[in-house]
Each structure stands twice: as structure tokens, then as C-alpha cells.
Amino acid sequence: NDLTNFQRIFTSVVMDVANHTIKFLFNAAKQSCSVNPILSQIYLDTMLQQSNEAMVDLARDTKNKFCQHCCTIFIPGHNVTVKLKSWRRLSRNEKIETVRQTSNAKQSLNSLIYHCKLCNRSTIWPGSRIEELKSLKQKLKQKRKVQAKTTATQTPAQTRIEKKIKKEVSGHIKKKKQEIVTLQSMVDVAKKTQRQSSWNDFFM
């Protein structure tokens, strides 16, 4: 029991240290990419080595931000071009690359292609999944049904009251806007008169 607890504590400490070092190296690479790109490549290379040694899987948000081949931070419009392609239009090699990146690539509706201008190589990542799109469509349908029910359950008297309230509120807002405009014009006139009087006193 003591050995198992010690092993758990030791592995947790090692994982925490590895995560902190990976975050530090990634932030350092991002900060130094514009000043010294070679140094940022070294930071990313060491980060990948640390993640492989500690068996830590990098998040997809971090993987998308640098090239997997030459370890350069992506700067949109400068050293990378991003394209969106559907699964049907992908070539055989591109499909193999997406399947290699994730196991659920075949369930994706499209894929993102990051083409690095420095090494002239591309990395492909799966885009939005079909299941996610289906769930979003179902949610939208449910919202529309609820809205239709609420409008159908309202009586004509309730709709009339709502219209009256909206008109009253809009009229009140217009009146307040007009009052603000008149006050602003009065303030501008007062400022002009003060300036003229100050200039007259100065010349007198």
C-alpha cells in the first residue's frame, strides 16, 4: 500500500512538472517567434521531446498553432495558409493523414489543411464532426418549436397589451433622446458664449 501510494504521488508530481515545462516552453516559443524564429523552433523541439518522454498528449489547440514538421509557430498571413476541404474532395494521402491524426476522422464532415510556407509541407486536422452538427440542428429545431408554442398560446388580448407596452417604451426612449439632444445643444451654446466673453475680456 505504501509503495502504491508513493508511486501515485511520484507519477502525479512528474506529470505536473512535465505540464508546467511544456506550458513554459510553448509560451517562450510564442514570444520569441517574431524576434528569433530559430530559438522558438528549439523551444518547440524540446517541448515535443519532453511530452514524448513524459507520455503527455498535447492538446489540439496547441498542436494547431505550430508546424508538426519544422516546429515553427504559425503566423496567419505570414508563414501559413489555412484551407477548408470537405471529406469527399480530399485525396487519398490527405485522408490517410487525417486518420493518422485522430481515430474519429471519418466522422468529420470537413478538414482543415495548414500549409507551412517555410518547409512547404502541410498538416491536416479534422474539422467539425457530423454528430456535433446533428446535435446543433436538433437544438435549433427544439428552440423553434418552443417559440412557436409560446406565440400560439398567447391570446389576442395579450398580444395587444405587448404591442401597447412596446409603443409606450419606444415613445419614452424617443422623448429621452430628444431631451438629451436639446440639453447638449444648450451646453454647446453656453460654451460658445463663455469663449466669446473670455476673448472680449482679454482684448479689453
N, C-alpha and C positions, 0 to 999 in steps of 0.2 A: 504493500500500500504506500509506504514511504517512497519507494523508488518510482512508482507510477505518478504520484503527486509531484515529485521532483522533476520527472520527465515532462509532465504537462506544464509546469511553471517555466522550465527551461525553454521548451518549444514556443510558449507564448511570448517570452522575453525576446527570443531570437526573431520571431515574426514581427514584433513591434519595432525592433531595431531595424530590420530589413525594410519595413514600410516607411519609417522615418528617413532612412538613407535614400530610398527610391524617390520620395517626395522632394527631398533636398536637391538631389541631382537633377531631377526634372525641372524644378524651378530655376536652378542655376543655368541649365541649358537654355531655357526660355529667355532669361535675362541677358545672356551672353551671345544669343544668336545674331543680333544685329551688329554687335561690336566685334566679336571674334567667332565666326562660324565654325572654325576648326575646333576651338575649345568646347563649343556646345556639342559637336559631334563626339568628342572624347567623353563628355559627361553622359551623353545618352548611351554610348557603348558600355561604359562602366555600369550604368543603371540596368541595362539588359543583362549584363553578367551577374550583377547582384540578384536580380529577380530569378535568373535561372538557377543560381546556387541555392537560394533560399526557397525555391519552388513556389514563388509568388506569381500569380496570374495578374498581369496588368489589366486595368480597366480599359474598356473600348474607347472612352473619352480621351485617355492619354495616348492610346495607340494611333488614333486618328490624327493626332497633332504632329507627328513626325514620320519620316520615311522609314519603312521597315528594311530597306536595302542599304542606304548610305547614312542613315542616322542624322538627318538634317531636319530642323524644325520647319514646319510648313508655314509660309507667309502667303496668304491668299493674294493673288495678283502679281506676285513677285517670283516665286520659285515653285509654284504648284498650280495645276489646273484640275478642277473637280467637274466630273461629268456624271449624269444620272442616266442609267440604261435599264430597260426592262429585262426581265429574266429571259424572255424569248429572243431578244436581239443580241444577247451575249454569245461570244464564240465558245468553242469547246474548252480552250485553255482558260478563259475567264471564268467559266462555270467551275472548273476544277479548282481555281484559286479561291473562289468564294466558298466552296465546300471545305477547302482546307482551313479557311479562317474560322468557320463555325459549322457545327453539325446540322443546325436548323436552317441552312442557307436555301434549301429547296422550297421552304415555306415562305420565303421572302418574295414580294411582288416585284421589286426592283433592286438595283445595286448601285453603290457609289464607287467611282473609279478616281483615285487620287494619282495623278501623273506627275512625278518629280522631274523638274527641268534640269537638275544637276546631274543625276545619274541616268536620266532618260528611261526610267523604269516606273511601273505603275503597281499600286496595291489596290485590291478590290475588297470592299466591305459590303455585306448585305444590308439592304435598306429596310423599309417598313415591311412588316410581315402581314400576311393575308388575314391571320386571326385578329390582329390588332385593328385592321381596317373594318373587319366584320363587326367587331365589338363597338367601334365608334359609330358605324351605321345604325346598329341596333339602339344605341343610346339616343341618337338623334331622332329615330322613329318614336321612341318612348316619350321624348320631350314634346314632339309634335302632337302625339295623341293626348297627352295631359293638357296641353294648351287648347286643343280642340274641345276637350271635355269642359274645361273651365269656361270657355266662351259660349258653349252650348247650354250650360246650366244657368247662365245669367239670364235674368228676366229683362224685358224691355225697360221696366222702371229703373232697374239697377244701371243699365247702360246709359239711360238719360241722365241719371244722377252723376255718373262718372264723367259724361261729356260736360255737364254744367260745371263740375269741380275743375276740370281741365281748363275750361274757358276762363273761369274766375282766376285761377292761378296764373295763366298766361297774361291776363289783363293786369294783374297785380305786378307781375315781373316787368311788363312794359312801362307801367307808371313809375316804378322804381328806377328803371334805366333812364327815363326822361328826366326825373328829378336829379339823378347823378350828372347828366349832361348839362342841365341848367346850372347846377352848383359849380361844375368845372368851368363853364363859361364865365360865371361871376367871379371865380377866383382868378381867372386869366385877366379879366378886365381890371380887377383890383391890383394885380401885379403890374400891369402896364401903367396904371395911374401912379403907383408908387415910384416906378422907374422915372417917369416924366417929372414928377415933383422933385426927386432927388437930383436929377440933372439940372433942373431950373435953380434949385438952391445952390448947386455947385457953381453955376455960372454967375449967380447974383453975388 
